[in-house]
Amino acid sequence: MPEFCLPDVGEGLTEADIVTWRVAEGDEVQVNDVLVDIETAKSIVELPSPFAGTVGSLLVAEGDTVAVGTPIVRIEDAAAVDDGAEQRTAVLVGYGPEEEKPSGRRRCRAGRAARPVPAEEPERLASVVTLAKPPVRKFAKDHGVDLRAVTAADPSGIVTRADVERVLSPVGDPRPEAALPVDGERRVPISGVRKRTAEAMVASAFTAPHVTEWVTVDVSATMELLETLRGDPSFADVKVTATVLVAKAVCLALRRTPDLHARWDAESEEIVFPGHVGLGVAAATERGLLVPVVPEADRLALPDLAREIGTLVHTAREGSLQPAQMSGGTFTITNVGVFGVDAGTPILSPGQSGILAVGSIERRPWVDEEDRIVPRWVTTLACSFDHRVVDGEQGSRFLADIASLLRDPGRAITF
């Protein structure tokens, strides 16, 4: 009875959380039917079946954290993708075969014996699959709620966050605090995106010598441009935001100072300058901070750039980003202003040399060229950079260029 093992779906995955089983024991499956949703360090990924056959047993439960190479499901009467005399492990759609390397960790192959299943485990695993979106499953897991015990209010049977909150607070208080133990302490497992984000930020902070520079700028002309574009027919199907205009300014400024998206390669002892800008746009989601990447952002016209950013941020908040959509970043933008924050000191994304934090854009008193105090739209920009790659002169010039473009968007034609 062949077994399907948790694969490395990309970028050196070592483990993943089992989010949702899409099949139950006894179900018939075809090649490429989705078996399970897993949560990696960056996204929710659907795993398709490499076999056609009958689901014999689910070897791990929803909510379990599983190492790559661990058997997760048995398929009875399985037919592999090819019909050769020697049965081989099928290659998943979208994932390439990985060359076998000597390792102390056992790798799973089709037909090999797996870990024994305790007698009580089939009963524990043979559960009804509960319908819920990944962010809801994450919320339930963090608060210790078994989704199988939650009744969906919607006739579709899909469990929502509100349904989980009702379990946490039967008297109707939806606040997570209502689920606190009597001593007032609540514990949430550190897993998934939160765990990987913490590891990456610690590694970045203690590897790259950060320098942060600040500038406060009058962006009234940019805000006027924003209103003009929102009424332009060519932007009718696109959401144009201040972040989009900042993104365009970043791409233009990187043309003049490419050092801000070069990277330090310690192994080869080289500074690597990429051919194009992989623009990361930080997005706050229910799963934590995610940074989808717009590939070759510097080659996109403004409407296309706006469309790409809007699509990626929406996908991130839906919990549907794939690992490839968060790869290839060379510079990152984070908009802390959406939370009403004036500014912040951003930490570099691992492997990158620059990041820009945009503060809230507010009406403030401003002294104009004639020494009059006038109300203007004002924001504060903070740029952190890796001082191994970027000197103070380069970092200052880059930040000054962005400020200049946002102060007077017409300067874009000079870049």
Sequence and secondary structure as in RCSB ss.txt:
>XXXX:A:sequence
MPEFCLPDVGEGLTEADIVTWRVAEGDEVQVNDVLVDIETAKSIVELPSPFAGTVGSLLVAEGDTVAVGTPIVRI
EDAAAVDDGAEQRTAVLVGYGPEEEKPSGRRRCRAGRAARPVPAEEPERLASVVTLAKPPVRKFAKDHGVDLRAV
TAADPSGIVTRADVERVLSPVGDPRPEAALPVDGERRVPISGVRKRTAEAMVASAFTAPHVTEWVTVDVSATMEL
LETLRGDPSFADVKVTATVLVAKAVCLALRRTPDLHARWDAESEEIVFPGHVGLGVAAATERGLLVPVVPEADRL
ALPDLAREIGTLVHTAREGSLQPAQMSGGTFTITNVGVFGVDAGTPILSPGQSGILAVGSIERRPWVDEEDRIVP
RWVTTLACSFDHRVVDGEQGSRFLADIASLLRDPGRAITF
>XXXX:A:secstr
  EEE    SSS  EEEEEEES  TT EE TT EEEEEE SS EEEEE SEEEEEEEE S TT EEETT EEEEE
EEEEESS  SS      TT         SS    TT       TTHHHHH      B HHHHHHHHHTT  GGG 
  SSTT  B HHHHHHHH TTS   GGGG  TTS       HHHHHHHHHHHHHHTTS EEEEEEEEE HHHHHH
HHHHHT GGGTTS   HHHHHHHHHHHHHHH GGGG EEETTTTEEE  SS  EEE EEETTEEE  EETTGGGS
 HHHHHHHHHHHHHHHHHT   GGGG   SEEEEEGGGGT S       TT SEEEEE   EEEEEE TTS EEE
EEEEEEEEEEETTT  HHHHHHHHHHHHHHHH GGGGGG 
